[in-house]
Amino acid sequence: AYSVNEDGVLVSYNGVLTTVNVPSEINGIKITSIGSYAFSSTLVTYITLPNSVTLISDYAFTSLESLEYIYAPSVSRVGLYAFADCINLSAVNNSNFPSLVTIDSYAFLNCSGLSEDIILDNVITIGDYAFDLDGSQSKNLEIISLVNVAKIGAYAFRGYQSKQLQLGNVQIIGAY
């Protein structure tokens, strides 16, 4: 069901399961990242990544409308458009991304299903349009908390409203 390259990149998953627990090793190769488009044509609803995975590459889960929840305990970086148009993804916070430091541009573009507060204590950099709702929708959350963020890109949270916004020592905020 899995295809992995010699560098430890999970290249694709072509299984039929909707709940997936990615193993830390496949055919003796330690899995360290999820490759581009690896899951984008599946019906996965819930996914757990092993501690060995530290990177979710660009477009890895793009347009995976069935995805509701991901647990990525050691992922420190989420690439460009990695979860774009995952309209049923419900959470991006400390409980499912506890090690996240960098969120690249458009990473969670149009994730209109986010229903839990966005609380990311370790995130330092958020790229342009990272959580953008594409201007056509709006979303109310109780809290957006980014206590260690240093850079927030342009329109990173366009479409979001929050009763409470907690920011740390932000050095750069793009257009909004």
mmCIF file of the C-alpha atoms, coordinates in Angstrom:
data_MODEL
# 
_entry.id   MODEL 
# 
loop_
_atom_site.group_PDB 
_atom_site.id 
_atom_site.type_symbol 
_atom_site.label_atom_id 
_atom_site.label_alt_id 
_atom_site.label_comp_id 
_atom_site.label_asym_id 
_atom_site.label_entity_id 
_atom_site.label_seq_id 
_atom_site.pdbx_PDB_ins_code 
_atom_site.Cartn_x 
_atom_site.Cartn_y 
_atom_site.Cartn_z 
_atom_site.occupancy 
_atom_site.B_iso_or_equiv 
_atom_site.pdbx_formal_charge 
_atom_site.auth_seq_id 
_atom_site.auth_comp_id 
_atom_site.auth_asym_id 
_atom_site.auth_atom_id 
_atom_site.pdbx_PDB_model_num 
ATOM 1   C CA . ALA A 1 1   ? 0.000   0.000  0.000  1.00 0.00 ? 1   ALA A CA 1 
ATOM 2   C CA . TYR A 1 2   ? 2.990   2.311  0.542  1.00 0.00 ? 2   TYR A CA 1 
ATOM 3   C CA . SER A 1 3   ? 5.722   3.378  -1.846 1.00 0.00 ? 3   SER A CA 1 
ATOM 4   C CA . VAL A 1 4   ? 8.919   4.772  -0.331 1.00 0.00 ? 4   VAL A CA 1 
ATOM 5   C CA . ASN A 1 5   ? 12.175  5.940  -1.874 1.00 0.00 ? 5   ASN A CA 1 
ATOM 6   C CA . GLU A 1 6   ? 15.712  5.307  -0.594 1.00 0.00 ? 6   GLU A CA 1 
ATOM 7   C CA . ASP A 1 7   ? 15.789  8.752  1.075  1.00 0.00 ? 7   ASP A CA 1 
ATOM 8   C CA . GLY A 1 8   ? 12.936  7.838  3.418  1.00 0.00 ? 8   GLY A CA 1 
ATOM 9   C CA . VAL A 1 9   ? 10.257  9.804  1.575  1.00 0.00 ? 9   VAL A CA 1 
ATOM 10  C CA . LEU A 1 10  ? 6.844   8.162  1.571  1.00 0.00 ? 10  LEU A CA 1 
ATOM 11  C CA . VAL A 1 11  ? 6.080   8.729  -2.097 1.00 0.00 ? 11  VAL A CA 1 
ATOM 12  C CA . SER A 1 12  ? 2.544   7.377  -2.204 1.00 0.00 ? 12  SER A CA 1 
ATOM 13  C CA . TYR A 1 13  ? -0.197  5.505  -0.422 1.00 0.00 ? 13  TYR A CA 1 
ATOM 14  C CA . ASN A 1 14  ? -2.607  3.564  -2.598 1.00 0.00 ? 14  ASN A CA 1 
ATOM 15  C CA . GLY A 1 15  ? -4.467  1.614  0.056  1.00 0.00 ? 15  GLY A CA 1 
ATOM 16  C CA . VAL A 1 16  ? -8.197  1.606  0.676  1.00 0.00 ? 16  VAL A CA 1 
ATOM 17  C CA . LEU A 1 17  ? -8.181  2.197  4.434  1.00 0.00 ? 17  LEU A CA 1 
ATOM 18  C CA . THR A 1 18  ? -9.754  5.400  5.737  1.00 0.00 ? 18  THR A CA 1 
ATOM 19  C CA . THR A 1 19  ? -7.802  5.285  9.016  1.00 0.00 ? 19  THR A CA 1 
ATOM 20  C CA . VAL A 1 20  ? -4.071  5.042  8.415  1.00 0.00 ? 20  VAL A CA 1 
ATOM 21  C CA . ASN A 1 21  ? -1.179  4.640  10.848 1.00 0.00 ? 21  ASN A CA 1 
ATOM 22  C CA . VAL A 1 22  ? 1.957   5.216  8.798  1.00 0.00 ? 22  VAL A CA 1 
ATOM 23  C CA . PRO A 1 23  ? 4.738   2.897  9.987  1.00 0.00 ? 23  PRO A CA 1 
ATOM 24  C CA . SER A 1 24  ? 8.118   4.369  10.966 1.00 0.00 ? 24  SER A CA 1 
ATOM 25  C CA . GLU A 1 25  ? 9.890   1.952  8.652  1.00 0.00 ? 25  GLU A CA 1 
ATOM 26  C CA . ILE A 1 26  ? 8.956   0.364  5.333  1.00 0.00 ? 26  ILE A CA 1 
ATOM 27  C CA . ASN A 1 27  ? 11.122  -2.341 3.740  1.00 0.00 ? 27  ASN A CA 1 
ATOM 28  C CA . GLY A 1 28  ? 13.921  -1.450 6.155  1.00 0.00 ? 28  GLY A CA 1 
ATOM 29  C CA . ILE A 1 29  ? 13.849  2.261  5.232  1.00 0.00 ? 29  ILE A CA 1 
ATOM 30  C CA . LYS A 1 30  ? 13.105  4.807  7.971  1.00 0.00 ? 30  LYS A CA 1 
ATOM 31  C CA . ILE A 1 31  ? 10.281  7.144  6.910  1.00 0.00 ? 31  ILE A CA 1 
ATOM 32  C CA . THR A 1 32  ? 11.315  10.778 7.479  1.00 0.00 ? 32  THR A CA 1 
ATOM 33  C CA . SER A 1 33  ? 8.923   12.739 5.270  1.00 0.00 ? 33  SER A CA 1 
ATOM 34  C CA . ILE A 1 34  ? 5.656   12.590 3.376  1.00 0.00 ? 34  ILE A CA 1 
ATOM 35  C CA . GLY A 1 35  ? 6.219   13.325 -0.311 1.00 0.00 ? 35  GLY A CA 1 
ATOM 36  C CA . SER A 1 36  ? 4.327   15.574 -2.692 1.00 0.00 ? 36  SER A CA 1 
ATOM 37  C CA . TYR A 1 37  ? 0.839   14.278 -3.558 1.00 0.00 ? 37  TYR A CA 1 
ATOM 38  C CA . ALA A 1 38  ? 1.466   11.119 -1.467 1.00 0.00 ? 38  ALA A CA 1 
ATOM 39  C CA . PHE A 1 39  ? -2.094  11.063 -0.118 1.00 0.00 ? 39  PHE A CA 1 
ATOM 40  C CA . SER A 1 40  ? -3.981  13.478 -2.340 1.00 0.00 ? 40  SER A CA 1 
ATOM 41  C CA . SER A 1 41  ? -5.901  10.856 -4.312 1.00 0.00 ? 41  SER A CA 1 
ATOM 42  C CA . THR A 1 42  ? -6.959  8.658  -1.389 1.00 0.00 ? 42  THR A CA 1 
ATOM 43  C CA . LEU A 1 43  ? -10.030 8.461  0.835  1.00 0.00 ? 43  LEU A CA 1 
ATOM 44  C CA . VAL A 1 44  ? -8.106  8.751  4.114  1.00 0.00 ? 44  VAL A CA 1 
ATOM 45  C CA . THR A 1 45  ? -10.116 10.298 6.950  1.00 0.00 ? 45  THR A CA 1 
ATOM 46  C CA . TYR A 1 46  ? -7.734  9.918  9.905  1.00 0.00 ? 46  TYR A CA 1 
ATOM 47  C CA . ILE A 1 47  ? -3.966  9.596  9.728  1.00 0.00 ? 47  ILE A CA 1 
ATOM 48  C CA . THR A 1 48  ? -1.244  9.156  12.308 1.00 0.00 ? 48  THR A CA 1 
ATOM 49  C CA . LEU A 1 49  ? 2.353   9.820  11.344 1.00 0.00 ? 49  LEU A CA 1 
ATOM 50  C CA . PRO A 1 50  ? 5.254   8.177  13.189 1.00 0.00 ? 50  PRO A CA 1 
ATOM 51  C CA . ASN A 1 51  ? 7.764   10.123 15.276 1.00 0.00 ? 51  ASN A CA 1 
ATOM 52  C CA . SER A 1 52  ? 10.335  9.646  12.508 1.00 0.00 ? 52  SER A CA 1 
ATOM 53  C CA . VAL A 1 53  ? 8.448   11.982 10.130 1.00 0.00 ? 53  VAL A CA 1 
ATOM 54  C CA . THR A 1 54  ? 9.581   15.607 10.485 1.00 0.00 ? 54  THR A CA 1 
ATOM 55  C CA . LEU A 1 55  ? 8.457   17.049 7.136  1.00 0.00 ? 55  LEU A CA 1 
ATOM 56  C CA . ILE A 1 56  ? 5.198   17.122 5.225  1.00 0.00 ? 56  ILE A CA 1 
ATOM 57  C CA . SER A 1 57  ? 6.217   18.107 1.695  1.00 0.00 ? 57  SER A CA 1 
ATOM 58  C CA . ASP A 1 58  ? 4.501   20.517 -0.688 1.00 0.00 ? 58  ASP A CA 1 
ATOM 59  C CA . TYR A 1 59  ? 1.094   19.277 -1.885 1.00 0.00 ? 59  TYR A CA 1 
ATOM 60  C CA . ALA A 1 60  ? 1.280   16.068 0.225  1.00 0.00 ? 60  ALA A CA 1 
ATOM 61  C CA . PHE A 1 61  ? -2.431  16.051 1.125  1.00 0.00 ? 61  PHE A CA 1 
ATOM 62  C CA . THR A 1 62  ? -3.738  18.677 -1.321 1.00 0.00 ? 62  THR A CA 1 
ATOM 63  C CA . SER A 1 63  ? -7.475  18.446 -2.025 1.00 0.00 ? 63  SER A CA 1 
ATOM 64  C CA . LEU A 1 64  ? -7.944  15.442 0.256  1.00 0.00 ? 64  LEU A CA 1 
ATOM 65  C CA . GLU A 1 65  ? -11.526 16.371 1.079  1.00 0.00 ? 65  GLU A CA 1 
ATOM 66  C CA . SER A 1 66  ? -12.070 13.254 3.195  1.00 0.00 ? 66  SER A CA 1 
ATOM 67  C CA . LEU A 1 67  ? -9.297  14.144 5.682  1.00 0.00 ? 67  LEU A CA 1 
ATOM 68  C CA . GLU A 1 68  ? -10.724 15.102 9.062  1.00 0.00 ? 68  GLU A CA 1 
ATOM 69  C CA . TYR A 1 69  ? -7.773  14.692 11.406 1.00 0.00 ? 69  TYR A CA 1 
ATOM 70  C CA . ILE A 1 70  ? -4.029  14.176 11.311 1.00 0.00 ? 70  ILE A CA 1 
ATOM 71  C CA . TYR A 1 71  ? -1.696  13.471 14.214 1.00 0.00 ? 71  TYR A CA 1 
ATOM 72  C CA . ALA A 1 72  ? 1.854   14.486 13.322 1.00 0.00 ? 72  ALA A CA 1 
ATOM 73  C CA . PRO A 1 73  ? 3.822   14.472 16.599 1.00 0.00 ? 73  PRO A CA 1 
ATOM 74  C CA . SER A 1 74  ? 7.286   15.242 15.213 1.00 0.00 ? 74  SER A CA 1 
ATOM 75  C CA . VAL A 1 75  ? 6.528   17.263 12.089 1.00 0.00 ? 75  VAL A CA 1 
ATOM 76  C CA . SER A 1 76  ? 8.365   20.579 12.284 1.00 0.00 ? 76  SER A CA 1 
ATOM 77  C CA . ARG A 1 77  ? 7.576   21.860 8.791  1.00 0.00 ? 77  ARG A CA 1 
ATOM 78  C CA . VAL A 1 78  ? 4.471   21.784 6.597  1.00 0.00 ? 78  VAL A CA 1 
ATOM 79  C CA . GLY A 1 79  ? 5.166   22.601 2.939  1.00 0.00 ? 79  GLY A CA 1 
ATOM 80  C CA . LEU A 1 80  ? 3.434   24.722 0.318  1.00 0.00 ? 80  LEU A CA 1 
ATOM 81  C CA . TYR A 1 81  ? -0.208  23.777 -0.281 1.00 0.00 ? 81  TYR A CA 1 
ATOM 82  C CA . ALA A 1 82  ? 0.344   20.637 1.838  1.00 0.00 ? 82  ALA A CA 1 
ATOM 83  C CA . PHE A 1 83  ? -3.260  20.633 3.096  1.00 0.00 ? 83  PHE A CA 1 
ATOM 84  C CA . ALA A 1 84  ? -4.815  23.110 0.659  1.00 0.00 ? 84  ALA A CA 1 
ATOM 85  C CA . ASP A 1 85  ? -8.522  22.454 0.085  1.00 0.00 ? 85  ASP A CA 1 
ATOM 86  C CA . CYS A 1 86  ? -8.747  19.823 2.844  1.00 0.00 ? 86  CYS A CA 1 
ATOM 87  C CA . ILE A 1 87  ? -12.182 21.207 3.620  1.00 0.00 ? 87  ILE A CA 1 
ATOM 88  C CA . ASN A 1 88  ? -12.992 18.733 6.408  1.00 0.00 ? 88  ASN A CA 1 
ATOM 89  C CA . LEU A 1 89  ? -9.744  19.029 8.358  1.00 0.00 ? 89  LEU A CA 1 
ATOM 90  C CA . SER A 1 90  ? -10.916 19.996 11.835 1.00 0.00 ? 90  SER A CA 1 
ATOM 91  C CA . ALA A 1 91  ? -7.778  20.930 13.767 1.00 0.00 ? 91  ALA A CA 1 
ATOM 92  C CA . VAL A 1 92  ? -4.338  22.494 13.442 1.00 0.00 ? 92  VAL A CA 1 
ATOM 93  C CA . ASN A 1 93  ? -3.037  23.011 16.952 1.00 0.00 ? 93  ASN A CA 1 
ATOM 94  C CA . ASN A 1 94  ? -0.679  21.785 19.676 1.00 0.00 ? 94  ASN A CA 1 
ATOM 95  C CA . SER A 1 95  ? -2.586  18.543 20.160 1.00 0.00 ? 95  SER A CA 1 
ATOM 96  C CA . ASN A 1 96  ? -2.054  17.275 16.605 1.00 0.00 ? 96  ASN A CA 1 
ATOM 97  C CA . PHE A 1 97  ? 1.059   19.249 15.561 1.00 0.00 ? 97  PHE A CA 1 
ATOM 98  C CA . PRO A 1 98  ? 3.034   19.634 18.831 1.00 0.00 ? 98  PRO A CA 1 
ATOM 99  C CA . SER A 1 99  ? 6.438   20.088 17.132 1.00 0.00 ? 99  SER A CA 1 
ATOM 100 C CA . LEU A 1 100 ? 5.405   22.391 14.294 1.00 0.00 ? 100 LEU A CA 1 
ATOM 101 C CA . VAL A 1 101 ? 7.800   25.327 13.749 1.00 0.00 ? 101 VAL A CA 1 
ATOM 102 C CA . THR A 1 102 ? 7.325   26.379 10.110 1.00 0.00 ? 102 THR A CA 1 
ATOM 103 C CA . ILE A 1 103 ? 4.120   26.639 8.096  1.00 0.00 ? 103 ILE A CA 1 
ATOM 104 C CA . ASP A 1 104 ? 4.858   27.412 4.457  1.00 0.00 ? 104 ASP A CA 1 
ATOM 105 C CA . SER A 1 105 ? 2.691   29.606 2.241  1.00 0.00 ? 105 SER A CA 1 
ATOM 106 C CA . TYR A 1 106 ? -0.769  28.294 1.357  1.00 0.00 ? 106 TYR A CA 1 
ATOM 107 C CA . ALA A 1 107 ? -0.219  25.237 3.596  1.00 0.00 ? 107 ALA A CA 1 
ATOM 108 C CA . PHE A 1 108 ? -3.784  25.241 4.963  1.00 0.00 ? 108 PHE A CA 1 
ATOM 109 C CA . LEU A 1 109 ? -5.447  27.302 2.213  1.00 0.00 ? 109 LEU A CA 1 
ATOM 110 C CA . ASN A 1 110 ? -9.241  26.888 2.189  1.00 0.00 ? 110 ASN A CA 1 
ATOM 111 C CA . CYS A 1 111 ? -9.350  24.510 5.155  1.00 0.00 ? 111 CYS A CA 1 
ATOM 112 C CA . SER A 1 112 ? -12.830 25.759 5.927  1.00 0.00 ? 112 SER A CA 1 
ATOM 113 C CA . GLY A 1 113 ? -13.614 22.868 8.295  1.00 0.00 ? 113 GLY A CA 1 
ATOM 114 C CA . LEU A 1 114 ? -11.248 24.027 11.032 1.00 0.00 ? 114 LEU A CA 1 
ATOM 115 C CA . SER A 1 115 ? -13.425 24.072 14.120 1.00 0.00 ? 115 SER A CA 1 
ATOM 116 C CA . GLU A 1 116 ? -10.867 23.965 16.921 1.00 0.00 ? 116 GLU A CA 1 
ATOM 117 C CA . ASP A 1 117 ? -8.940  27.022 18.034 1.00 0.00 ? 117 ASP A CA 1 
ATOM 118 C CA . ILE A 1 118 ? -5.571  27.530 16.366 1.00 0.00 ? 118 ILE A CA 1 
ATOM 119 C CA . ILE A 1 119 ? -3.089  27.271 19.225 1.00 0.00 ? 119 ILE A CA 1 
ATOM 120 C CA . LEU A 1 120 ? 0.467   26.624 18.050 1.00 0.00 ? 120 LEU A CA 1 
ATOM 121 C CA . ASP A 1 121 ? 3.045   27.326 20.744 1.00 0.00 ? 121 ASP A CA 1 
ATOM 122 C CA . ASN A 1 122 ? 6.159   26.347 18.773 1.00 0.00 ? 122 ASN A CA 1 
ATOM 123 C CA . VAL A 1 123 ? 5.446   27.957 15.416 1.00 0.00 ? 123 VAL A CA 1 
ATOM 124 C CA . ILE A 1 124 ? 7.967   30.661 14.490 1.00 0.00 ? 124 ILE A CA 1 
ATOM 125 C CA . THR A 1 125 ? 7.176   31.281 10.819 1.00 0.00 ? 125 THR A CA 1 
ATOM 126 C CA . ILE A 1 126 ? 3.835   31.363 9.007  1.00 0.00 ? 126 ILE A CA 1 
ATOM 127 C CA . GLY A 1 127 ? 3.960   31.909 5.248  1.00 0.00 ? 127 GLY A CA 1 
ATOM 128 C CA . ASP A 1 128 ? 1.757   34.060 3.046  1.00 0.00 ? 128 ASP A CA 1 
ATOM 129 C CA . TYR A 1 129 ? -1.877  32.916 2.789  1.00 0.00 ? 129 TYR A CA 1 
ATOM 130 C CA . ALA A 1 130 ? -1.090  29.957 5.095  1.00 0.00 ? 130 ALA A CA 1 
ATOM 131 C CA . PHE A 1 131 ? -4.650  29.694 6.498  1.00 0.00 ? 131 PHE A CA 1 
ATOM 132 C CA . ASP A 1 132 ? -6.371  31.917 3.940  1.00 0.00 ? 132 ASP A CA 1 
ATOM 133 C CA . LEU A 1 133 ? -10.020 31.160 3.272  1.00 0.00 ? 133 LEU A CA 1 
ATOM 134 C CA . ASP A 1 134 ? -9.662  32.573 -0.245 1.00 0.00 ? 134 ASP A CA 1 
ATOM 135 C CA . GLY A 1 135 ? -11.776 35.622 0.524  1.00 0.00 ? 135 GLY A CA 1 
ATOM 136 C CA . SER A 1 136 ? -15.049 33.855 -0.145 1.00 0.00 ? 136 SER A CA 1 
ATOM 137 C CA . GLN A 1 137 ? -15.783 32.634 3.370  1.00 0.00 ? 137 GLN A CA 1 
ATOM 138 C CA . SER A 1 138 ? -15.300 33.540 6.989  1.00 0.00 ? 138 SER A CA 1 
ATOM 139 C CA . LYS A 1 139 ? -14.649 31.529 10.107 1.00 0.00 ? 139 LYS A CA 1 
ATOM 140 C CA . ASN A 1 140 ? -15.046 32.417 13.775 1.00 0.00 ? 140 ASN A CA 1 
ATOM 141 C CA . LEU A 1 141 ? -12.684 30.885 16.288 1.00 0.00 ? 141 LEU A CA 1 
ATOM 142 C CA . GLU A 1 142 ? -12.469 31.588 20.001 1.00 0.00 ? 142 GLU A CA 1 
ATOM 143 C CA . ILE A 1 143 ? -8.657  31.808 20.122 1.00 0.00 ? 143 ILE A CA 1 
ATOM 144 C CA . ILE A 1 144 ? -5.750  32.127 17.733 1.00 0.00 ? 144 ILE A CA 1 
ATOM 145 C CA . SER A 1 145 ? -2.598  31.762 19.804 1.00 0.00 ? 145 SER A CA 1 
ATOM 146 C CA . LEU A 1 146 ? 0.896   31.944 18.332 1.00 0.00 ? 146 LEU A CA 1 
ATOM 147 C CA . VAL A 1 147 ? 3.016   32.896 21.325 1.00 0.00 ? 147 VAL A CA 1 
ATOM 148 C CA . ASN A 1 148 ? 6.421   32.278 19.702 1.00 0.00 ? 148 ASN A CA 1 
ATOM 149 C CA . VAL A 1 149 ? 5.732   33.441 16.168 1.00 0.00 ? 149 VAL A CA 1 
ATOM 150 C CA . ALA A 1 150 ? 8.263   35.869 14.699 1.00 0.00 ? 150 ALA A CA 1 
ATOM 151 C CA . LYS A 1 151 ? 6.907   36.179 11.145 1.00 0.00 ? 151 LYS A CA 1 
ATOM 152 C CA . ILE A 1 152 ? 3.351   36.096 9.840  1.00 0.00 ? 152 ILE A CA 1 
ATOM 153 C CA . GLY A 1 153 ? 3.048   36.335 6.070  1.00 0.00 ? 153 GLY A CA 1 
ATOM 154 C CA . ALA A 1 154 ? 0.605   38.382 4.053  1.00 0.00 ? 154 ALA A CA 1 
ATOM 155 C CA . TYR A 1 155 ? -3.058  37.401 4.389  1.00 0.00 ? 155 TYR A CA 1 
ATOM 156 C CA . ALA A 1 156 ? -2.067  34.402 6.507  1.00 0.00 ? 156 ALA A CA 1 
ATOM 157 C CA . PHE A 1 157 ? -5.412  34.374 8.339  1.00 0.00 ? 157 PHE A CA 1 
ATOM 158 C CA . ARG A 1 158 ? -7.665  36.134 5.834  1.00 0.00 ? 158 ARG A CA 1 
ATOM 159 C CA . GLY A 1 159 ? -11.257 35.222 6.528  1.00 0.00 ? 159 GLY A CA 1 
ATOM 160 C CA . TYR A 1 160 ? -10.708 34.370 10.206 1.00 0.00 ? 160 TYR A CA 1 
ATOM 161 C CA . GLN A 1 161 ? -12.151 36.224 13.150 1.00 0.00 ? 161 GLN A CA 1 
ATOM 162 C CA . SER A 1 162 ? -11.091 35.517 16.687 1.00 0.00 ? 162 SER A CA 1 
ATOM 163 C CA . LYS A 1 163 ? -12.279 36.788 20.043 1.00 0.00 ? 163 LYS A CA 1 
ATOM 164 C CA . GLN A 1 164 ? -8.781  36.410 21.408 1.00 0.00 ? 164 GLN A CA 1 
ATOM 165 C CA . LEU A 1 165 ? -5.492  36.794 19.539 1.00 0.00 ? 165 LEU A CA 1 
ATOM 166 C CA . GLN A 1 166 ? -2.286  35.919 21.373 1.00 0.00 ? 166 GLN A CA 1 
ATOM 167 C CA . LEU A 1 167 ? 0.995   36.774 19.698 1.00 0.00 ? 167 LEU A CA 1 
ATOM 168 C CA . GLY A 1 168 ? 4.540   36.676 20.994 1.00 0.00 ? 168 GLY A CA 1 
ATOM 169 C CA . ASN A 1 169 ? 7.404   38.853 19.824 1.00 0.00 ? 169 ASN A CA 1 
ATOM 170 C CA . VAL A 1 170 ? 6.280   39.236 16.211 1.00 0.00 ? 170 VAL A CA 1 
ATOM 171 C CA . GLN A 1 171 ? 8.934   40.907 14.079 1.00 0.00 ? 171 GLN A CA 1 
ATOM 172 C CA . ILE A 1 172 ? 7.216   40.829 10.689 1.00 0.00 ? 172 ILE A CA 1 
ATOM 173 C CA . ILE A 1 173 ? 3.535   40.903 9.767  1.00 0.00 ? 173 ILE A CA 1 
ATOM 174 C CA . GLY A 1 174 ? 2.599   40.973 6.085  1.00 0.00 ? 174 GLY A CA 1 
ATOM 175 C CA . ALA A 1 175 ? -0.364  42.755 4.531  1.00 0.00 ? 175 ALA A CA 1 
ATOM 176 C CA . TYR A 1 176 ? -3.767  41.807 5.903  1.00 0.00 ? 176 TYR A CA 1 
# 
